């Protein structure tokens, strides 16, 4: 998990060739493994999910776009957030860092 945060902060080299290290401007890091039960790989209960998202400043916000390195784990976060916010329509920046990091070198 620390490796994910370090890549997000640009402290660790990006493993994919051609991409700089770092993250999308004004983005916030929440590794998807923090919202998953380690024992059975299910989502945390709704109250725990609310706390996790609130901990990064996302509370009843319907204008959230999730991203990650390639768009895959962002879908996990988006689904989890939709479970605790009935009005949220899941939104994922499919290009995620793989696209953004190439364009914004």
C-alpha positions in Angstrom: 0.0 0.0 0.0 2.8 2.4 0.8 4.3 1.7 -2.7 0.9 2.9 -4.2 1.0 6.1 -2.2 4.6 6.7 -3.0 3.9 6.3 -6.8 1.0 8.7 -6.4 3.3 11.3 -4.7 5.9 10.8 -7.3 8.4 9.5 -4.8 8.8 6.1 -6.5 9.7 5.6 -10.2 6.7 4.8 -12.5 7.1 1.2 -13.6 5.5 1.8 -17.0 7.9 3.1 -19.7 7.2 6.6 -21.0 5.3 7.8 -18.0 6.5 10.3 -15.4 6.0 9.7 -11.7 3.2 11.4 -9.9 -0.6 12.0 -10.0 -3.3 14.1 -11.6 -3.4 17.6 -10.2 -5.8 18.1 -7.3 -6.4 14.3 -7.0 -6.5 12.4 -3.7 -5.1 9.0 -3.0 -7.2 6.1 -1.6 -5.7 2.7 -2.5 -8.6 0.3 -3.3 -7.1 -2.3 -0.9 -8.2 0.1 2.0 -11.9 -0.5 1.2 -11.7 -4.3 0.8 -11.9 -6.9 3.6 -8.6 -8.8 3.6 -10.2 -12.1 4.7 -12.9 -12.5 2.0 -12.1 -9.8 -0.5 -15.6 -8.2 -0.1 -16.2 -4.5 0.4 -16.0 -3.1 3.9 -19.5 -2.4 5.5 -21.2 0.8 4.4 -20.4 2.6 7.6 -16.7 1.8 7.2 -16.8 2.9 3.6 -18.4 6.2 4.6 -15.5 6.8 7.0 -12.9 5.9 4.5 -14.3 8.3 1.9 -15.0 11.0 4.5 -11.4 10.6 5.6 -10.2 11.9 2.2 -12.9 14.6 2.1 -15.5 12.9 -0.1 -18.9 13.2 1.6 -22.2 13.3 -0.4 -20.3 14.6 -3.4 -21.9 13.7 -6.7 -19.1 15.2 -8.8 -16.4 12.7 -8.1 -14.3 11.1 -10.9 -12.2 8.2 -9.9 -8.9 7.4 -11.6 -5.9 5.1 -10.9 -3.0 3.9 -13.0 -5.0 2.4 -15.8 -8.7 2.8 -14.9 -9.2 -0.7 -13.5 -9.0 -0.1 -9.7 -10.8 3.2 -10.1 -13.8 1.2 -11.1 -13.6 -0.6 -7.7 -13.6 2.8 -5.9 -16.4 4.1 -8.0 -18.6 1.1 -7.3 -17.9 1.3 -3.5 -18.7 5.0 -3.4 -22.0 4.4 -5.3 -22.9 1.9 -2.6 -22.9 4.7 0.0 -24.3 7.5 -2.1 -27.6 6.8 -3.9 -27.3 9.9 -6.0 -23.8 9.3 -7.3 -23.5 8.0 -10.9 -20.2 6.1 -11.1 -17.6 8.1 -13.1 -14.2 6.8 -14.0 -11.5 8.5 -16.0 -10.7 5.4 -18.1 -7.4 6.8 -19.4 -6.3 7.5 -15.8 -2.6 8.0 -15.2 -1.5 6.0 -18.2 -3.1 8.6 -20.4 -2.7 11.7 -18.3 1.0 11.0 -17.5 1.8 10.7 -21.2 0.0 13.9 -22.2 1.3 16.0 -19.3 5.0 15.1 -19.3 
